[in-house]
Amino acid sequence: MSASTYIIGHKNPDADAICSAIAYAAFKEATGESGYVAARCGNSNARIDSILSKFNVPLPMYVGDVIPRVEDIMRRDIRKTHVDATCAEALDLIDRYDIRALPVVDDNEHVVGVVSIFDLGEFFIPKPAEPRKMRHVHTSIDNIVKALQADVINMVEPERVEDLFVRIAAMDLRSFGKFTKTEDICPEQSIIIVGDRYDIQQRSIQSGVRLLVVTGGLEIDDDVVQMAKEKNIGLIVSRFDSATTSWIIRTATELGPLVDSKNITTFDREEKLSVVRRRIAQNNSPIYCVVDDSGRLEGVFTKTDLLKPVNTRLVLVDHNELGQAVNGAGEVNIVEIVDHHRLGNPPTAQPILFRNEIIGSTCSIIAELYRSRGIDPTPQIAGVLMGGIISDTLNLQSPTTTERDANLLPWLSKIAGVETDALATLIFTAGSIVVSESPEKVITSDCKQYEQGEIRYSVSQVEELGFNNFWKKSADIQQALSDYQTQEGLSFSCLLVTDINTQNSLLLVEGDEACIEQISFSPVGSSHHIFELPGIVSRKKQVIPYFSNLLSGMGVAAGG
């Protein structure tokens, strides 16, 4: 597997989401599947920390989002050229690597533009009405010598970059004088290409041309050489014929004048692909450059690269709804789902492995995978699996608990070397979230959003040892719940406060009064927004089905 695959739980993760991600990554490694990494898209809490600390297991890496960005599709093996390079050098790279365009950089690797095969074609074959452009080269004598691999007879200021014009002297001497005066090109800017024409060679030197190129690899008379040296005229010998020599000299043109530095479009590696697609919709550049904050080149991409699937892969654990998943999950490859909740599964581009079990904990599913393969988890992973099961089933007291959950704990307990009840005590006394966290954190620490038709709502849950701590902060928590409902644009938001000792709960609701009025549970005291739920402890198996039926009764279609 070339890229990492994140095994990740839902937003605002609980112990089961974190522990199942850790354990499933360990299972993948134990069965020889490499490249899987446990991850999380939310903060930890005291109970998660108590489990991981007990078994000396680190918290999974944090992944804030998996929204596809430029860095996911850009190519880092960059073929580039320098602003002082010649067309010949650019053409060589384009031909050697079968590409259409090259980034052009300066001495500091800053992008100054892009040169494409189309730009070079337009330069070499200008419009017929512009013959002067057919002759023009912006380069140095050194570059010309290098391009031709010429024999040097005499050189004058070979490193000076200047505008020159190429001319092939293929006429009689009587016509040559008129030829050198056409198009307003002075001799000092002229490159004369000629074969073994002694008279033309002499006349060229006498007129003061910038460079005389003798073609065909022919020898030059001594007196011509002597005259060139006396007059400070450049003189070289090309092994090619005159037509080929002329074309090669034009390839010695430096790229600088061909590069349009004003209209270059560059991108940051962190830019979202959705934004990039809009920016380049009407842009037909053959290549786009990715630069850092100082403008240095980091990568390149094309419009074709935007069509390729992003390499980011996800395994979703303890959830299957995009509304609960890490941001951007719907834009990348979800390759597997392991869950025990209702189906709200996202569409996928291809078939995937989808495990959805009627069981009390996602950790129970993963523990059963170990047993079915005849593999014992390490003591640390066995302990983590125990922690997830105990937390999600309220130590087997939740109505979501199955016989399968109960049968797994003794097996895991033996491997981990920890008694189930002792671990449960550690987890549930790890600290009251209501006491230790802000009201805003109480609402979001284990919050899931749901959709039914056009109705969007959230249900958060905290487990406490009694309701005393909650009542002391109930007004602030209720205000935080109202604020969350407004900020998220939800129809209503709920908080389920569960007493682990009595297996009863309180339900706070804020939002649409029409929905609240339909709730059939008894309100507590004078508040008509806090309800008493005797014997109800499960969000998944009791509260969500209740609201689904309630909304259906109000004429809201199921699904969504």
N, C-alpha and C positions, 0 to 999 in steps of 0.2 A: 504494500500500500504506500503510495508516494506521498500522501498528505495525511495529516492527523485527522481523526474522526472524534468529535467531541461527544461524550456521553453526558447529557445534561438534563437536570430536572427543571421544574417550572419556576416562574418568577416567585419572589418571596418564598423561597424553599423551606419546607419543613424537614424533619429528620429523615423521613422516608425518601424524599427526593435526593438529599445529599448522600445518604448511606447507600442507596441503590446505585447511584452513579459511581461511587467508589468501588463497590463490590462488583458491578458489572464490568468495569474496566479491568479489574483483577481477574475476573472469569475469562475475559477475552484473552488476556495474556497467558493464563494457565492452559488454555486450549489452543495456543499457538497462533492466535490472531493478533498481529502487531499493529501499532499505530493508533490505538484507542486511548483517549485521554479523558479522565474524569474532570468535569467542569461544573460551574454553577453560574447562574445569572442573577443572583441576589445575595444579600448579606446572611451571615450565620446568626444563630441566637444561642442563648445560654444552654439549652438542652442539646442542641447539635454539638456545641463545644464540649459539653460534659462527656458525650459519647466518644468523640474523636480523641479527647485528652485521655480518657480511660484506656484506650487501646493504642495510644501513641501513633495516631494516623493523621497526616496533615489535611487541612481543609483543601478541597479541590480548587484549581485555578479559577479566577473570576473572568468571565466572558460577558462584557457589557452588551454586546450585540454581535450578530453575524451578518449584518447588512453588507452585501457585496460592495466592495470598494475597488478603486483603481489598482491598488497593490495586489488584488486577487487575480487580475488578468494581465497585468503588465509583464513584458518580457525584460528580464534583467541581463541577459546575454546580448548586450547592445553592440551593434555594428554602427560605428560613427566615424566622422571625418572632421578634420580641422578646418577652420575658416580660411587658412592659408594654403590648404591642399589644392591640388589641381583637379580639373575635370577628369583627367586620365586616372588619377588615384581613386576618385569617386566611382567612376565607371568600373574599375577593376573590382572594387568591393561589391558593387551592385551585381556584377556578373558572377563573381566567385561565390557569393552567398545567396544568389537568386532572390533578391529583394527589390522592392520598388523605390525605396527612398532611404535617405540617411539623415540623422540629426547632424547638425553642424555646430561645433563647439569652439570656444576660444581657449587660450592658454590655461584658464582657471576652470575648465570643464563647464562653463556657463553656456547654456543653449543660446545660439544667435539666430538659428533658423533651421530650415529643412531643405534639402535638395533632393529632387526626385528624378527618375528616369525621364519623366515628361518635361521637366525643366531643362534637362540637358539636351533632350531632343529638340526643344524649341530654340535653344541656343545654337545648336549645330545646323539646324535647318530653319532659318528665319524665313519670313515672307519674301517671295521673289522680288517684291518692290523695294527691298532693303538690302541691296548687295553689299553695302558698306559693313553691315553686321556680319556678313559671311566672311569678311576678312579680319574682323577685330579679335584681338586677344589682349587680355589684361594679365600680364605675367612678367617673369624675369627671364633673362637669358639662361640662367642656371636651370630653371624649370624646363625650358625648351630642350636644352642639352640632355637632361635626364629623361624626358619623354621620348626623344629620338634615339637615345643611347649613342649620341653623335661623337665623332672624333673632333676634338677642339684644336683649331689652328691658332686662333687669336681671340682673346676675351677682353671686353671693356665693360667695367662696372656690371659684372654678371648677376649680382644680387639685387639690383634695382628693379622694383616692380613698376611697370609703366604700361600705358596703352600703346599697342603696336598693331600694325596692319600687315597681313600676309599677302604677297603678290607672287605669282608664278610668271617668270619672264620667258615666254614661249614664242616671242616674235622676233622679227629682224631688228638689228641695231637701229635702223632708221626710224622705226616705230617706238623704240624704247623710251626715247626722250618724251614723247607725248604721253606714253603710258604712265610715267612716273609723276606727271603733273595732273592726272585726273583725280576726281573725288576729293580735292582739297587735302590730300594726304602728303605731308612734307617728307622728304627723304629720311629725316632723323627718326621718324616713326615707322619706317618701312622695313619689312623683312622680305628680302628678295630670294626667291627659290629658283635655281637655274641648274642646268646640266653642264656639260663640258663646252660651254660657250665662252671662250676666252674674252671676246669683245664685250659681251654683256657683263661678265665678271668685272672687267676693268672699269666700264662705264658706271656700274653700281657703286664701286668703291670711290670713284671720282665724284659722284653726286652726293656722297656722305650718308649712305643708308645706315640704319642701326645694326643690321645683321645680314650677312650674305651666307646662304645655305647652298652648298653644292651637293647635288643628289647623286644617287646611283653608286656611291662609294668611290667616285672617281678621284684620281689624283689632281692636285692643283699646281699650276705652274709656279715656279719659285718667285718670279717677278710679281705675280698676283699676291702671293703671300707677303712678300716684302712691302708691296704697296699698302695692303690692309694694315700691316703693323705701323707703317709710317703715318697713315691717316687715322689711326685709332678706330678701325672698323672691325666689328665682330665677324669672325669667319669660322664656320664649322662644316663638317662633311657628314651627310646623312647616307646611310646605306640603302635607303628606300628610294623609289621613284618619286618624281615631283608631286604627283597627285596625292600619294600616300603621305609624303612628307608634309604637305600642306595641311592635311586633315589632322595628323598627329600634333603638329604645332598648335593647332586650335584647341586640342585637348589639354594643352599645357596651361590654359587659362585658369587663373585662381578662382575659387568658388565665391569669394566675398561678394562681388557685384551681382552674382546670380541669386543670392539668398535674400529673401524678403523678411527682414527682421522685424518689421512693423506689424505684420499680420500673423505672427506665429501664435498658435494656441497651445498653452501649456497647462498641466494639471498637477495637483497635489496627490500624493499616493493615498491620502485618506479620503479623497473625494468620493462620494457615493456614485455608483454606476447609474442610478436613476437620474441623477443630476447631469452626469456626463452625457448621457444619451440626448437629453434636451439641448445641451450646449452645442453638440456637434451635428444636430439634425440637418442643418443647412450648410454645414462645412464639409468640403470635399477634399480635405488634406489627406494625402496617402498614408500619413503617419502622425501620431500625436506623442508629444514628449512629456515625461513625468519628471518634475524637478523638485528639489528640496527648497527650504525657505530662502536660501541664497541664490537660487536659480541654477544650481548644479544638476546635471543630468543624472537621473536615477533609473529610468526605464523608458520603454516605448510601448505603444499599442496601436492597433488599427481598428476600424469599424468591425472588421471580421472577428477580432478578439472579443468584442462585446457580445457576439452571438454564441460564444463557447460557454459551456456550463462552468459555473464557478466550482473550484476544487473543495470548498468547505462542505464537510459532511457532518450530519448530526444523527445521534441516536437519542430519541426522547424517552426519558424514564419518568414514571409517576404522573404522566399527563399525555394527552393526545390532541389538545385543542390549541390552535395557533394563538388565540387570545391569551393563553397562559404561558406560551413558549417564549424563549429568548427573542428579542427584537430581530427581525430579519429572517426568522426561520422559514417563512413562506417563500423566500427568494433563493434558498440554497437547497442542497440535496439532503432530504430526510431519508435515511437508508434503513431505519429500524425504529420500532416503537415497542416499549415494554411498559404495560400500564395495568391498572385495576379499576379505572373509572369509566363513566359513561362514554359512549362514542361521540366524538365531535371531531373526528379525525380529518386532517387536511388532505387535499388532493396531492398526489405525487406523480412524477413524470414516468415512473416505472414501478412494477410490483416491488413491494418491500416486505420484510419480515415483521409481522404485527402480532405481538403476544398481548392479549387482553384477557385477564383471568378474573373470575369471581372469587376473590380472595382478599384478605384484610390488609395486605401490604405488598408494595412492589418488591421489597426485600425478600418476601416469601417466595415470589416467582423466581428470583435469582438464586435463592438458596436451593430451590428444587432443581434448577438447572445444574448446580454442582452435584447434587445427589444422583440425578439421572445419568450424568456422565461418569459417575464413580470417582469423583474428585473431591477431596476434602479441602475446604478453604483453609488459609493460614489462620492461626489463632486470632490475629488482629482483624482479618476480614470476617471471621465468624462472629466476633464481638460486634463489629459494625453492623452486620446483618441482624443480630439480635436487637441492637439499639433501634434500628428502623422498624422492626416488627413490633416491639414493645411500645414504641411511641405512637405508631399509627393505629394499633388495636387497643390502646389504653391498657396495655398488659393483659390482652385477651378479653377485656371486658366490653369492648365496643360491639354493637350489633353487626358490624362488618366482619367480625372475626369468624373464621372457619376452622374446621377440624384440622385442615392442612396446616394452618398457622400454628395451632397448638402442638402439632406433631413435630414441627421443625425446631421449636425452641429447645427441647431437651438435647437434640443432636448437636445443635450449635453451641449450647451451654457446655457440653462435654469437651468440644474442641477448643473453645475460648477459655475454659477454666474459670468461668464466672457463673454464679447462680442467677437465675432469671429474676427472682424477686429482689435480689440485692441490686441488680442493674436497674430494675424499674424504679427502686427507691432513689438511686442516684439521679436518674433522668428527671423524675417528677419533682424532686426537691432541688433541682439545679438553680432555681430562682424563678420568682414570679415575674413574668413579662410585664404584667400590669404595674408592678412596683418599680422594676428596674428600667423600664423604657418609657419614652414619651408617649402621650396619647396617639400621636401620628404614627409612631412605630408599632403600637399595639394594633392599629388598624391594618397596617401593611405587612406585618411580619409573616403572616400566612394568609394571604388574600388571593382569591381566584375570581376571575370575571367569567360570566356566562352570557349566552345569547339565546333568546327564544323569540323567533319572529323578529320584530323590530325592537323588542325590549332587550336592553343590556343592563345587567345587574351584577353586583359583587357579593360574595360571602366570605368574610374573614372568620378565623377561629383561633381562640386561645384556650389552653387548658390550665386550670388553677386548682389549688387545694382549698376549696371553699370559695365563697363569693365576697368575703369581707373586704379584701383588697380592691375588688372591682367597685363596690359601692362607694368607697372613699373617693374614687376618681371618676365616677360614672358621668358626671356632668361634662367634664373635660373630654372624656372619651366620646361621648355622644356628639359634642361639637366637632371633634376631629373626624368622626364618621360622616357628619353632614358636609364638612369641607371636602372630604375625599370624593363623595358622591357628586358634588358640584364640579370639582376640578376634572374628574374623569368623564363628565357628561353622561352619567348613568341614570337610569330611571329610578333605581333605588339601590341602597347599599345596606348590608347587614353585618353584624358582628355576633358570632356565637361564642358565648363564654361558658365553658364546660367545667363542672365540678367533678374532678376525677374520683373523689371519695363517694359522692352520692349518686353519680351517673345521671345527674340532671343538668340542665343548661338554662341560660338566659339568652334571649335574642333581642338585640338592638336593631332597629330599622330606621333609616332616614331616607327621605325622597318623596316620590309620588304618593300623595295622600290617598288617591283612589286605590292604589295597590295595598297600602298599609291597612286601610279599612276592611279589606277582604281577609286579613289574617285572622284565623279562628282561635288562636291560642289566647289564654287569659293574660291581660296586661297586669303588670306588677305595680301596686300602689296607685299613685295618681297619674303616672306617665302612661300615655297610650302608645308610646314608641318602644317600650321595653316589655317583653313577653316572657312568661314562664313556660319552659318546655320540659316537663317531667319525663324522665326516662329517655330523653333524646340526647345523643352524644355524637352522632355521625353526620357530618356535613354531606358526605357523598351518598349515603344510603337512606338518610332520613330527611335532611333539610332540603337538598336540591330536588328530590322527587316531589316534596310538598309544594315547593314554589312552582315547579313545572305544572302540576295539576291545578294550582291556584290560577296561574296565568292562562292555562287552557280554558278554565271556567270563565275567564274574562274575555274569551274570544281571541286570545293570542295563539297563533299557530305554533305547534312544537317544531323543533329543529332550529337551524341557524347556527 
